[in-house]
Protein backbone atom coordinates (compact mmCIF):
# COMPACT_ATOMS: atom_id res chain seq x y z
CA UNK A 1 0.00 0.00 0.00
CA UNK A 2 1.31 3.39 -0.87
CA UNK A 3 0.10 6.70 0.48
CA UNK A 4 1.09 10.21 -0.50
CA UNK A 5 0.08 13.27 1.50
CA UNK A 6 0.52 16.64 -0.15
CA UNK A 7 1.55 19.36 2.29
CA UNK A 8 0.22 22.77 1.39
CA UNK A 9 1.17 25.45 3.93
CA UNK A 10 -0.36 28.92 3.82
CA UNK A 11 2.21 31.43 2.61
CA UNK A 12 4.88 28.73 2.51
CA UNK A 13 5.66 26.92 -0.74
CA UNK A 14 6.55 23.50 0.56
CA UNK A 15 5.49 20.10 -0.72
CA UNK A 16 6.40 16.83 0.95
CA UNK A 17 5.49 13.29 0.05
CA UNK A 18 4.68 10.70 2.64
CA UNK A 19 4.84 7.07 1.54
CA UNK A 20 3.65 4.13 3.63
CA UNK A 21 4.27 0.50 2.77
CA UNK A 22 2.98 -2.54 4.63
CA UNK A 23 5.63 -4.74 6.19
CA UNK A 24 5.44 -8.32 7.41
CA UNK A 25 8.95 -8.39 8.79
CA UNK A 26 9.14 -9.69 12.34
CA UNK A 27 10.50 -7.55 15.16
CA UNK A 28 11.58 -7.84 18.76
CA UNK A 29 8.39 -6.64 20.41
CA UNK A 30 9.67 -5.82 23.89
CA UNK A 31 10.18 -2.05 24.03
CA UNK A 32 12.41 -0.45 26.61
CA UNK A 33 13.22 3.15 27.33
CA UNK A 34 16.65 4.38 26.19
CA UNK A 35 19.32 5.15 28.78
CA UNK A 36 18.53 8.72 29.78
CA UNK A 37 18.88 10.69 32.99
CA UNK A 38 15.31 9.69 33.75
CA UNK A 39 15.83 5.97 33.35
CA UNK A 40 19.07 6.12 35.31
CA UNK A 41 17.22 7.81 38.17
CA UNK A 42 14.65 5.01 38.06
CA UNK A 43 17.22 2.23 37.93
CA UNK A 44 15.69 0.56 40.96
CA UNK A 45 12.49 -0.17 39.02
CA UNK A 46 12.46 -3.87 38.05
CA UNK A 47 12.74 -4.56 34.33
CA UNK A 48 9.58 -5.86 32.67
CA UNK A 49 9.56 -9.62 32.24
CA UNK A 50 8.77 -11.14 28.86
CA UNK A 51 5.23 -12.53 28.86
CA UNK A 52 3.38 -14.87 26.55
CA UNK A 53 1.49 -11.89 25.16
CA UNK A 54 4.74 -10.15 24.28
CA UNK A 55 5.95 -13.31 22.60
CA UNK A 56 2.87 -13.08 20.38
CA UNK A 57 3.75 -9.53 19.37
CA UNK A 58 2.28 -7.28 22.08
CA UNK A 59 4.61 -4.53 23.24
CA UNK A 60 4.09 -2.73 26.53
CA UNK A 61 6.12 0.48 26.64
CA UNK A 62 6.11 2.08 30.04
CA UNK A 63 7.20 5.58 31.02
CA UNK A 64 6.44 6.84 34.51
CA UNK A 65 3.05 5.56 35.65
CA UNK A 66 1.47 5.44 32.19
CA UNK A 67 1.60 2.55 29.74
CA UNK A 68 0.53 2.34 26.12
CA UNK A 69 0.26 -1.16 24.71
CA UNK A 70 0.60 -1.94 21.02
CA UNK A 71 1.41 -4.81 18.67
CA UNK A 72 4.54 -4.01 16.68
CA UNK A 73 3.44 -6.44 13.95
CA UNK A 74 0.42 -4.22 13.32
CA UNK A 75 2.58 -1.14 12.84
CA UNK A 76 3.10 -0.38 9.16
CA UNK A 77 5.63 1.88 7.48
CA UNK A 78 4.99 5.62 7.73
CA UNK A 79 7.03 8.76 7.24
CA UNK A 80 5.79 11.84 9.05
CA UNK A 81 6.89 15.44 8.66
CA UNK A 82 7.35 17.48 11.84
CA UNK A 83 7.76 21.26 11.74
CA UNK A 84 9.35 23.37 14.46
CA UNK A 85 10.48 26.96 14.77
CA UNK A 86 13.36 25.78 16.99
CA UNK A 87 16.87 26.49 15.77
CA UNK A 88 19.50 23.79 15.48
CA UNK A 89 21.35 23.15 18.72
CA UNK A 90 18.66 24.59 20.97
CA UNK A 91 17.09 22.65 23.83
CA UNK A 92 13.77 22.50 21.97
CA UNK A 93 15.46 21.11 18.85
CA UNK A 94 17.19 18.48 20.99
CA UNK A 95 13.93 17.26 22.55
CA UNK A 96 12.20 17.34 19.16
CA UNK A 97 14.86 15.05 17.68
CA UNK A 98 14.62 12.81 20.72
CA UNK A 99 10.90 12.37 20.00
CA UNK A 100 11.63 11.54 16.34
CA UNK A 101 14.31 9.02 17.32
CA UNK A 102 12.01 7.44 19.91
CA UNK A 103 9.27 6.89 17.32
CA UNK A 104 11.77 5.19 15.05
CA UNK A 105 13.15 3.07 17.89
CA UNK A 106 9.80 1.93 19.28
CA UNK A 107 8.55 0.99 15.82
CA UNK A 108 11.66 -0.98 14.93
CA UNK A 109 12.37 1.45 12.10
CA UNK A 110 8.91 1.23 10.58
CA UNK A 111 7.97 4.79 11.48
CA UNK A 112 10.14 7.76 10.56
CA UNK A 113 9.71 11.38 11.65
CA UNK A 114 11.49 13.93 9.47
CA UNK A 115 12.21 17.07 11.50
CA UNK A 116 12.21 20.45 9.75
CA UNK A 117 13.79 23.12 11.97
CA UNK A 118 13.92 26.89 11.93
CA UNK A 119 10.42 27.55 10.53
CA UNK A 120 11.34 25.81 7.25
CA UNK A 121 7.72 24.68 6.94
CA UNK A 122 6.25 27.93 8.22
CA UNK A 123 5.35 29.75 11.40
CA UNK A 124 3.34 28.26 14.24
CA UNK A 125 0.23 29.96 12.82
CA UNK A 126 0.80 28.37 9.42
CA UNK A 127 1.64 25.03 11.00
CA UNK A 128 -1.57 25.03 13.05
CA UNK A 129 -3.64 25.78 9.96
CA UNK A 130 -1.97 22.88 8.17
CA UNK A 131 -2.44 20.51 11.14
CA UNK A 132 -6.14 21.32 11.27
CA UNK A 133 -6.47 20.69 7.54
CA UNK A 134 -4.46 17.47 7.76
CA UNK A 135 -1.85 18.64 5.24
CA UNK A 136 0.94 18.62 7.85
CA UNK A 137 1.50 15.65 10.11
CA UNK A 138 3.15 17.08 13.21
CA UNK A 139 4.43 20.35 14.65
CA UNK A 140 5.89 21.74 17.87
CA UNK A 141 3.40 24.38 18.98
CA UNK A 142 3.57 26.23 22.29
CA UNK A 143 0.55 26.30 24.59
CA UNK A 144 0.85 30.09 24.69
CA UNK A 145 0.26 30.22 20.94
CA UNK A 146 -2.88 28.08 21.20
CA UNK A 147 -4.31 30.64 23.63
CA UNK A 148 -4.99 32.94 20.66
CA UNK A 149 -7.53 30.50 19.24
CA UNK A 150 -8.41 28.54 22.40
CA UNK A 151 -8.41 31.25 25.11
CA UNK A 152 -9.34 28.90 27.97
CA UNK A 153 -5.93 27.23 27.67
CA UNK A 154 -4.49 30.35 29.26
CA UNK A 155 -5.60 28.91 32.60
CA UNK A 156 -2.88 26.28 32.20
CA UNK A 157 -0.02 28.80 31.99
CA UNK A 158 -0.95 31.74 34.17
CA UNK A 159 2.03 33.70 35.60
CA UNK A 160 3.36 32.49 38.94
CA UNK A 161 0.96 29.55 39.05
CA UNK A 162 3.83 27.01 39.30
CA UNK A 163 6.67 26.78 41.82
CA UNK A 164 9.00 24.32 40.09
CA UNK A 165 9.42 22.04 37.07
CA UNK A 166 8.16 18.86 38.71
CA UNK A 167 4.94 20.64 39.60
CA UNK A 168 4.38 21.64 35.97
CA UNK A 169 4.96 18.06 34.80
CA UNK A 170 2.62 16.70 37.47
CA UNK A 171 -0.17 18.99 36.30
CA UNK A 172 0.37 18.14 32.64
CA UNK A 173 0.06 14.42 33.38
CA UNK A 174 -3.07 14.93 35.46
CA UNK A 175 -6.71 15.57 34.63
CA UNK A 176 -5.69 19.16 33.88
CA UNK A 177 -3.41 18.08 31.06
CA UNK A 178 -6.03 15.67 29.75
CA UNK A 179 -8.66 18.40 29.75
CA UNK A 180 -6.33 20.81 27.93
CA UNK A 181 -5.53 18.13 25.35
CA UNK A 182 -9.22 17.53 24.75
CA UNK A 183 -9.70 21.24 24.10
CA UNK A 184 -6.98 21.05 21.43
CA UNK A 185 -8.81 18.21 19.72
CA UNK A 186 -12.29 19.68 20.02
CA UNK A 187 -11.40 23.19 18.84
CA UNK A 188 -8.25 22.93 16.72
CA UNK A 189 -8.57 19.31 15.52
CA UNK A 190 -5.10 18.63 16.91
CA UNK A 191 -3.98 15.58 18.89
CA UNK A 192 -1.48 16.33 21.65
CA UNK A 193 1.04 13.48 21.74
CA UNK A 194 2.76 15.00 24.76
CA UNK A 195 3.95 18.15 26.49
CA UNK A 196 7.49 19.43 26.93
CA UNK A 197 8.13 21.47 30.08
CA UNK A 198 10.39 24.31 28.98
CA UNK A 199 12.45 26.55 31.24
CA UNK A 200 10.89 29.28 33.35
CA UNK A 201 10.86 32.60 31.53
CA UNK A 202 12.88 35.62 32.67
CA UNK A 203 13.42 39.20 31.51
CA UNK A 204 16.51 40.32 29.54
CA UNK A 205 16.79 44.09 29.45
CA UNK A 206 18.89 47.15 28.70
CA UNK A 207 18.56 48.31 32.32
CA UNK A 208 18.04 46.37 35.55
CA UNK A 209 14.53 45.50 36.74
CA UNK A 210 14.64 45.37 40.53
CA UNK A 211 10.93 45.65 41.35
CA UNK A 212 7.64 45.84 39.49
CA UNK A 213 7.92 49.65 39.70
CA UNK A 214 10.81 49.50 37.21
CA UNK A 215 8.42 48.05 34.62
CA UNK A 216 6.13 51.07 34.48
CA UNK A 217 6.03 52.21 30.86
CA UNK A 218 8.83 49.76 30.03
CA UNK A 219 8.79 48.65 26.38
CA UNK A 220 8.88 44.88 26.74
CA UNK A 221 8.81 42.61 23.74
CA UNK A 222 6.31 39.79 24.24
CA UNK A 223 5.14 36.91 22.03
CA UNK A 224 2.16 37.50 19.79
CA UNK A 225 -0.17 36.15 22.48
CA UNK A 226 -2.94 37.96 24.36
CA UNK A 227 -1.93 36.23 27.61
CA UNK A 228 1.49 37.92 27.56
CA UNK A 229 0.11 41.29 26.55
CA UNK A 230 -2.36 41.26 29.44
CA UNK A 231 0.23 40.01 31.92
CA UNK A 232 2.70 42.80 31.25
CA UNK A 233 -0.02 45.43 31.21
CA UNK A 234 -0.91 44.33 34.74
CA UNK A 235 2.71 44.88 35.74
CA UNK A 236 2.60 48.38 34.25
CA UNK A 237 4.77 47.71 31.20
CA UNK A 238 4.13 48.64 27.59
CA UNK A 239 4.04 45.18 25.99
CA UNK A 240 5.15 45.12 22.35
CA UNK A 241 4.32 41.95 20.38
CA UNK A 242 7.04 41.12 17.87
CA UNK A 243 8.07 38.04 15.92
CA UNK A 244 11.13 36.36 17.43
CA UNK A 245 13.29 37.16 14.41
CA UNK A 246 12.77 40.90 14.93
CA UNK A 247 13.83 41.02 18.58
CA UNK A 248 17.61 41.50 18.26
CA UNK A 249 17.28 44.53 15.97
CA UNK A 250 14.45 45.97 18.06
CA UNK A 251 16.63 45.80 21.18
CA UNK A 252 19.64 47.20 19.37
CA UNK A 253 17.72 50.18 17.99
CA UNK A 254 15.68 50.90 21.11
CA UNK A 255 12.32 49.93 19.64
CA UNK A 256 12.01 47.78 22.76
CA UNK A 257 13.96 47.91 26.02
CA UNK A 258 13.69 44.27 26.96
CA UNK A 259 12.48 40.81 26.04
CA UNK A 260 11.17 37.95 28.13
CA UNK A 261 11.82 34.30 27.29
CA UNK A 262 13.80 31.26 28.39
CA UNK A 263 17.58 31.41 29.03
CA UNK A 264 18.07 28.97 26.17
CA UNK A 265 16.34 31.30 23.72
CA UNK A 266 18.28 34.30 24.99
CA UNK A 267 21.58 32.47 24.44
CA UNK A 268 20.85 31.01 21.01
CA UNK A 269 19.52 34.31 19.66
CA UNK A 270 22.46 36.31 21.11
CA UNK A 271 20.13 38.73 22.89
CA UNK A 272 22.74 39.04 25.64
CA UNK A 273 24.73 41.22 23.22
CA UNK A 274 22.06 43.94 23.25
CA UNK A 275 20.27 43.25 26.55
CA UNK A 276 22.99 42.73 29.20
CA UNK A 277 20.75 42.39 32.29
CA UNK A 278 19.33 38.97 33.23
CA UNK A 279 16.46 39.74 35.61
CA UNK A 280 15.59 36.57 37.52
CA UNK A 281 11.82 36.83 37.53
CA UNK A 282 10.77 33.26 36.67
CA UNK A 283 7.41 34.83 35.92
CA UNK A 284 5.86 32.17 33.75
CA UNK A 285 6.27 28.59 32.60
CA UNK A 286 4.76 27.81 29.23
CA UNK A 287 5.20 24.23 28.03
CA UNK A 288 5.08 23.37 24.38
CA UNK A 289 3.33 20.47 22.68
CA UNK A 290 4.14 17.60 20.37
CA UNK A 291 1.09 18.28 18.21
CA UNK A 292 -0.28 16.02 15.49
CA UNK A 293 -3.07 16.55 13.02
CA UNK A 294 -6.04 14.67 14.46
CA UNK A 295 -7.08 13.87 10.90
CA UNK A 296 -3.76 12.10 10.33
CA UNK A 297 -3.81 10.54 13.81
CA UNK A 298 -7.26 9.06 13.25
CA UNK A 299 -6.10 7.53 9.95
CA UNK A 300 -3.73 5.27 11.90
CA UNK A 301 -4.67 2.02 13.61
CA UNK A 302 -4.83 1.79 17.41
CA UNK A 303 -1.40 0.19 17.74
CA UNK A 304 0.22 2.96 15.72
CA UNK A 305 -1.60 5.61 17.72
CA UNK A 306 -0.47 4.11 21.02
CA UNK A 307 3.12 3.91 19.82
CA UNK A 308 3.12 7.63 19.00
CA UNK A 309 1.54 8.48 22.35
CA UNK A 310 4.24 6.46 24.11
CA UNK A 311 6.96 8.25 22.17
CA UNK A 312 5.38 11.56 23.15
CA UNK A 313 5.30 10.57 26.82
CA UNK A 314 8.92 9.41 26.74
CA UNK A 315 9.98 12.66 25.07
CA UNK A 316 8.03 14.60 27.70
CA UNK A 317 9.95 12.89 30.52
CA UNK A 318 13.26 13.25 28.72
CA UNK A 319 12.49 16.92 28.15
CA UNK A 320 11.75 17.51 31.83
CA UNK A 321 15.14 16.18 32.91
CA UNK A 322 16.83 18.01 30.04
CA UNK A 323 15.21 21.29 31.09
CA UNK A 324 16.33 20.92 34.71
CA UNK A 325 19.92 20.39 33.61
CA UNK A 326 20.11 22.77 30.68
CA UNK A 327 18.43 25.69 32.49
CA UNK A 328 21.30 25.84 34.99
CA UNK A 329 23.88 25.35 32.25
CA UNK A 330 22.47 28.11 30.05
CA UNK A 331 22.45 30.55 32.94
CA UNK A 332 26.13 29.84 33.54
CA UNK A 333 26.87 30.33 29.85
CA UNK A 334 25.08 33.67 29.87
CA UNK A 335 27.09 34.74 32.92
CA UNK A 336 30.22 33.82 31.00
CA UNK A 337 28.98 35.99 28.13
CA UNK A 338 28.97 38.94 30.49
CA UNK A 339 25.31 39.18 31.50
CA UNK A 340 24.67 40.76 34.89
CA UNK A 341 22.20 38.75 36.97
CA UNK A 342 19.63 40.74 38.96
CA UNK A 343 17.73 39.30 41.94
CA UNK A 344 14.40 40.88 41.04
CA UNK A 345 11.67 41.30 43.66
CA UNK A 346 9.41 38.52 42.44
CA UNK A 347 6.78 39.09 45.11
CA UNK A 348 6.13 42.65 43.92
CA UNK A 349 5.46 41.25 40.44
CA UNK A 350 3.31 38.41 41.67
CA UNK A 351 1.19 40.89 43.64
CA UNK A 352 0.43 42.84 40.46
CA UNK A 353 -1.22 39.82 38.80
CA UNK A 354 -4.97 39.35 39.12
CA UNK A 355 -6.08 36.05 37.57
CA UNK A 356 -9.70 37.21 37.43
CA UNK A 357 -8.70 40.18 35.26
CA UNK A 358 -7.90 37.95 32.27
CA UNK A 359 -10.86 37.97 29.92
CA UNK A 360 -10.55 34.26 29.16
CA UNK A 361 -10.88 33.44 32.86
CA UNK A 362 -14.56 34.40 32.65
CA UNK A 363 -15.37 31.28 30.62
CA UNK A 364 -16.59 28.06 32.25
CA UNK A 365 -13.89 26.08 30.40
CA UNK A 366 -11.09 28.25 31.78
CA UNK A 367 -12.50 28.11 35.30
CA UNK A 368 -12.69 24.31 35.11
CA UNK A 369 -9.12 24.06 33.83
CA UNK A 370 -7.86 26.45 36.50
CA UNK A 371 -9.55 24.38 39.22
CA UNK A 372 -7.98 21.21 37.81
CA UNK A 373 -4.53 22.86 37.81
CA UNK A 374 -4.91 23.93 41.43
CA UNK A 375 -6.18 20.51 42.48
CA UNK A 376 -3.32 18.62 40.85
CA UNK A 377 -0.31 20.80 41.73
Secondary structure, DSSP 4 states (H G I P E B T S, - for coil): --------BTTB----------------------S-HHHHHTTTSPPPPP-HHHHTTEEEEEETTEEEEEEGGG---EEEEEE--PPTTSHHHHHHHHHHHHHHHHTTTSEEEEEE-TTTT--HHHHHHHHHHTSS-EEEEEHHHHTTTSGGGGGGS-TT--SSHHHHHHHHTSHHHHHHHHHIIIII-EEEEEEE-PPPEEEEESS---SGGGGTT-EEEE-S-HHHHHHHHHTT-EEEE--GGGHHHHHHHTS-SEEEE-HHHHHHTTGGGT--EEEEEEEE---EEEEEEHHHHHTS-HHHHHHHHHHHHHHHHHHHHHHHHHHHHHHHHHHHTTPEEE---HHHHHTT--GGGSGGGGSHHHHHHHHHHHHH-
